[in-house]
């Protein structure tokens, strides 16, 4: 009986953590959609061009993920292949975006990276606060 009660209380302790993770994932997904829409709006893309941009990004995200997880390659090989993939991606982007749009797109990406880095510390603080509440 004591074991059952211990298990019950232990499982109750993890429920708020799981709920916090679900909430965070939902917020991230919403923010991702909003960020993509913001980029499309700022670049002045129609639906067709926005869809093409999304497909290129999805294609290369998959390739980069595969490359990162390939344990048969050295760091230098990965870095070289990553550069090659980024060049291929940029070539595809040039077929979709005008020179001005491409320049603006690169600016927006740099801004997102900067924001992500700034928010990383805030995220860790929030995670700590959530764990303290539980």
Phi and psi restraints in degrees (value plus and minus 20) as a CYANA .aco file:
   2 UNK   PHI     -81.1   -41.1
   2 UNK   PSI     -57.5   -17.5
   3 UNK   PHI     -85.8   -45.8
   3 UNK   PSI     -60.3   -20.3
   4 UNK   PHI     -84.1   -44.1
   4 UNK   PSI     -63.9   -23.9
   5 UNK   PHI     -83.4   -43.4
   5 UNK   PSI     -60.4   -20.4
   6 UNK   PHI     -82.3   -42.3
   6 UNK   PSI     -64.9   -24.9
   7 UNK   PHI     -83.1   -43.1
   7 UNK   PSI     -61.0   -21.0
   8 UNK   PHI     -80.6   -40.6
   8 UNK   PSI     -69.9   -29.9
   9 UNK   PHI     -86.9   -46.9
   9 UNK   PSI     -56.1   -16.1
  10 UNK   PHI     -85.3   -45.3
  10 UNK   PSI     -63.5   -23.5
  11 UNK   PHI     -85.9   -45.9
  11 UNK   PSI     -55.3   -15.3
  12 UNK   PHI     -84.7   -44.7
  12 UNK   PSI     -48.7    -8.7
  13 UNK   PHI     -90.1   -50.1
  13 UNK   PSI     -48.6    -8.6
  14 UNK   PHI    -108.3   -68.3
  14 UNK   PSI     -38.0     2.0
  15 UNK   PHI     -78.7   -38.7
  15 UNK   PSI     -68.4   -28.4
  16 UNK   PHI     -80.6   -40.6
  16 UNK   PSI     -54.6   -14.6
  17 UNK   PHI     -85.2   -45.2
  17 UNK   PSI     -64.4   -24.4
  18 UNK   PHI     -84.6   -44.6
  18 UNK   PSI     -60.0   -20.0
  19 UNK   PHI     -84.6   -44.6
  19 UNK   PSI     -59.2   -19.2
  20 UNK   PHI     -84.1   -44.1
  20 UNK   PSI     -59.9   -19.9
  21 UNK   PHI     -84.4   -44.4
  21 UNK   PSI     -63.6   -23.6
  22 UNK   PHI     -81.7   -41.7
  22 UNK   PSI     -62.7   -22.7
  23 UNK   PHI     -83.6   -43.6
  23 UNK   PSI     -63.7   -23.7
  24 UNK   PHI     -82.9   -42.9
  24 UNK   PSI     -62.6   -22.6
  25 UNK   PHI     -83.4   -43.4
  25 UNK   PSI     -59.8   -19.8
  26 UNK   PHI     -83.8   -43.8
  26 UNK   PSI     -63.3   -23.3
  27 UNK   PHI     -84.2   -44.2
  27 UNK   PSI     -62.4   -22.4
  28 UNK   PHI     -81.4   -41.4
  28 UNK   PSI     -64.3   -24.3
  29 UNK   PHI     -82.4   -42.4
  29 UNK   PSI     -63.7   -23.7
  30 UNK   PHI     -83.3   -43.3
  30 UNK   PSI     -64.0   -24.0
  31 UNK   PHI     -83.6   -43.6
  31 UNK   PSI     -57.2   -17.2
  32 UNK   PHI     -83.9   -43.9
  32 UNK   PSI     -64.6   -24.6
  33 UNK   PHI     -83.5   -43.5
  33 UNK   PSI     -64.3   -24.3
  34 UNK   PHI     -84.0   -44.0
  34 UNK   PSI     -59.4   -19.4
  35 UNK   PHI     -84.9   -44.9
  35 UNK   PSI     -62.2   -22.2
  36 UNK   PHI     -84.4   -44.4
  36 UNK   PSI     -60.3   -20.3
  37 UNK   PHI     -86.8   -46.8
  37 UNK   PSI     -59.4   -19.4
  38 UNK   PHI     -81.2   -41.2
  38 UNK   PSI     -64.1   -24.1
  39 UNK   PHI     -82.2   -42.2
  39 UNK   PSI     -67.0   -27.0
  40 UNK   PHI     -79.5   -39.5
  40 UNK   PSI     -61.9   -21.9
  41 UNK   PHI     -86.4   -46.4
  41 UNK   PSI     -66.0   -26.0
  42 UNK   PHI     -86.4   -46.4
  42 UNK   PSI     -49.4    -9.4
  43 UNK   PHI    -105.7   -65.7
  43 UNK   PSI     -30.8     9.2
  44 UNK   PHI      50.3    90.3
  44 UNK   PSI      18.4    58.4
  45 UNK   PHI    -106.0   -66.0
  45 UNK   PSI     120.2   160.2
  46 UNK   PHI    -100.6   -60.6
  46 UNK   PSI     156.1   196.1
  47 UNK   PHI     -81.2   -41.2
  47 UNK   PSI     -58.1   -18.1
  48 UNK   PHI     -83.9   -43.9
  48 UNK   PSI     -67.9   -27.9
  49 UNK   PHI     -86.4   -46.4
  49 UNK   PSI     -58.5   -18.5
  50 UNK   PHI     -82.8   -42.8
  50 UNK   PSI     -60.0   -20.0
  51 UNK   PHI     -86.5   -46.5
  51 UNK   PSI     -61.8   -21.8
  52 UNK   PHI     -82.2   -42.2
  52 UNK   PSI     -62.9   -22.9
  53 UNK   PHI     -81.1   -41.1
  53 UNK   PSI     -64.8   -24.8
  54 UNK   PHI     -81.1   -41.1
  54 UNK   PSI     -61.6   -21.6
  55 UNK   PHI     -85.6   -45.6
  55 UNK   PSI     -61.4   -21.4
  56 UNK   PHI     -83.0   -43.0
  56 UNK   PSI     -66.2   -26.2
  57 UNK   PHI     -81.8   -41.8
  57 UNK   PSI     -61.2   -21.2
  58 UNK   PHI     -85.5   -45.5
  58 UNK   PSI     -63.3   -23.3
  59 UNK   PHI     -79.4   -39.4
  59 UNK   PSI     -69.2   -29.2
  60 UNK   PHI     -96.0   -56.0
  60 UNK   PSI     -47.5    -7.5
  61 UNK   PHI     -82.9   -42.9
  61 UNK   PSI     -61.7   -21.7
  62 UNK   PHI     -83.6   -43.6
  62 UNK   PSI     -63.1   -23.1
  63 UNK   PHI     -85.3   -45.3
  63 UNK   PSI     -60.8   -20.8
  64 UNK   PHI     -85.5   -45.5
  64 UNK   PSI     -59.0   -19.0
  65 UNK   PHI     -83.6   -43.6
  65 UNK   PSI     -64.1   -24.1
  66 UNK   PHI     -79.7   -39.7
  66 UNK   PSI     -63.8   -23.8
  67 UNK   PHI     -83.0   -43.0
  67 UNK   PSI     -63.5   -23.5
  68 UNK   PHI     -82.8   -42.8
  68 UNK   PSI     -53.7   -13.7
  69 UNK   PHI    -111.3   -71.3
  69 UNK   PSI     -22.4    17.6
  70 UNK   PHI     -96.5   -56.5
  70 UNK   PSI      84.2   124.2
  71 UNK   PHI    -100.6   -60.6
  71 UNK   PSI     -25.5    14.5
  72 UNK   PHI    -102.8   -62.8
  72 UNK   PSI     -30.3     9.7
  73 UNK   PHI    -121.6   -81.6
  73 UNK   PSI     128.6   168.6
  74 UNK   PHI     -99.0   -59.0
  74 UNK   PSI     148.9   188.9
  75 UNK   PHI     -79.4   -39.4
  75 UNK   PSI     -61.9   -21.9
  76 UNK   PHI     -85.1   -45.1
  76 UNK   PSI     -60.9   -20.9
  77 UNK   PHI     -83.7   -43.7
  77 UNK   PSI     -62.7   -22.7
  78 UNK   PHI     -81.9   -41.9
  78 UNK   PSI     -64.7   -24.7
  79 UNK   PHI     -81.5   -41.5
  79 UNK   PSI     -63.2   -23.2
  80 UNK   PHI     -83.7   -43.7
  80 UNK   PSI     -66.5   -26.5
  81 UNK   PHI     -86.9   -46.9
  81 UNK   PSI     -54.1   -14.1
  82 UNK   PHI     -84.9   -44.9
  82 UNK   PSI     -62.4   -22.4
  83 UNK   PHI     -80.5   -40.5
  83 UNK   PSI     -62.8   -22.8
  84 UNK   PHI     -81.6   -41.6
  84 UNK   PSI     -64.4   -24.4
  85 UNK   PHI     -81.9   -41.9
  85 UNK   PSI     -60.9   -20.9
  86 UNK   PHI     -86.2   -46.2
  86 UNK   PSI     -56.3   -16.3
  87 UNK   PHI     -86.1   -46.1
  87 UNK   PSI     -61.4   -21.4
  88 UNK   PHI     -82.7   -42.7
  88 UNK   PSI     -62.3   -22.3
  89 UNK   PHI     -82.3   -42.3
  89 UNK   PSI     -65.4   -25.4
  90 UNK   PHI     -83.0   -43.0
  90 UNK   PSI     -58.2   -18.2
  91 UNK   PHI     -80.9   -40.9
  91 UNK   PSI     -61.5   -21.5
  92 UNK   PHI     -87.5   -47.5
  92 UNK   PSI     -59.6   -19.6
  93 UNK   PHI     -82.2   -42.2
  93 UNK   PSI     -55.2   -15.2
  94 UNK   PHI     -84.8   -44.8
  94 UNK   PSI     -44.2    -4.2
  95 UNK   PHI    -101.2   -61.2
  95 UNK   PSI     -37.2     2.8
  96 UNK   PHI    -119.8   -79.8
  96 UNK   PSI     -63.3   -23.3
  97 UNK   PHI    -124.6   -84.6
  97 UNK   PSI     132.4   172.4
  98 UNK   PHI     -94.8   -54.8
  98 UNK   PSI     149.4   189.4
  99 UNK   PHI     -79.6   -39.6
  99 UNK   PSI     -60.7   -20.7
 100 UNK   PHI     -86.2   -46.2
 100 UNK   PSI     -63.4   -23.4
 101 UNK   PHI     -84.3   -44.3
 101 UNK   PSI     -59.5   -19.5
 102 UNK   PHI     -84.1   -44.1
 102 UNK   PSI     -62.9   -22.9
 103 UNK   PHI     -82.4   -42.4
 103 UNK   PSI     -64.3   -24.3
 104 UNK   PHI     -84.8   -44.8
 104 UNK   PSI     -59.7   -19.7
 105 UNK   PHI     -80.6   -40.6
 105 UNK   PSI     -64.0   -24.0
 106 UNK   PHI     -83.4   -43.4
 106 UNK   PSI     -60.1   -20.1
 107 UNK   PHI     -80.0   -40.0
 107 UNK   PSI     -66.8   -26.8
 108 UNK   PHI     -83.0   -43.0
 108 UNK   PSI     -57.6   -17.6
 109 UNK   PHI     -85.3   -45.3
 109 UNK   PSI     -63.3   -23.3
 110 UNK   PHI     -81.1   -41.1
 110 UNK   PSI     -60.3   -20.3
 111 UNK   PHI     -83.2   -43.2
 111 UNK   PSI     -62.7   -22.7
 112 UNK   PHI     -83.9   -43.9
 112 UNK   PSI     -61.4   -21.4
 113 UNK   PHI     -82.8   -42.8
 113 UNK   PSI     -64.4   -24.4
 114 UNK   PHI     -80.6   -40.6
 114 UNK   PSI     -65.7   -25.7
 115 UNK   PHI     -83.2   -43.2
 115 UNK   PSI     -59.7   -19.7
 116 UNK   PHI     -82.4   -42.4
 116 UNK   PSI     -62.6   -22.6
 117 UNK   PHI     -85.3   -45.3
 117 UNK   PSI     -61.8   -21.8
 118 UNK   PHI     -85.5   -45.5
 118 UNK   PSI     -59.0   -19.0
 119 UNK   PHI     -97.1   -57.1
 119 UNK   PSI     -37.8     2.2
 120 UNK   PHI     -80.1   -40.1
 120 UNK   PSI     -64.6   -24.6
 121 UNK   PHI     -84.3   -44.3
 121 UNK   PSI     -60.0   -20.0
 122 UNK   PHI     -84.6   -44.6
 122 UNK   PSI     -59.1   -19.1
 123 UNK   PHI     -82.6   -42.6
 123 UNK   PSI     -63.9   -23.9
 124 UNK   PHI     -83.9   -43.9
 124 UNK   PSI     -57.9   -17.9
 125 UNK   PHI     -84.2   -44.2
 125 UNK   PSI     -62.2   -22.2
 126 UNK   PHI     -84.7   -44.7
 126 UNK   PSI     -61.9   -21.9
 127 UNK   PHI     -80.0   -40.0
 127 UNK   PSI     -62.9   -22.9
 128 UNK   PHI     -82.5   -42.5
 128 UNK   PSI     -62.4   -22.4
 129 UNK   PHI     -84.7   -44.7
 129 UNK   PSI     -60.8   -20.8
 130 UNK   PHI     -84.5   -44.5
 130 UNK   PSI     -59.9   -19.9
 131 UNK   PHI     -89.2   -49.2
 131 UNK   PSI     -54.9   -14.9
 132 UNK   PHI     -85.9   -45.9
 132 UNK   PSI     -55.5   -15.5
 133 UNK   PHI     -86.2   -46.2
 133 UNK   PSI     -50.8   -10.8
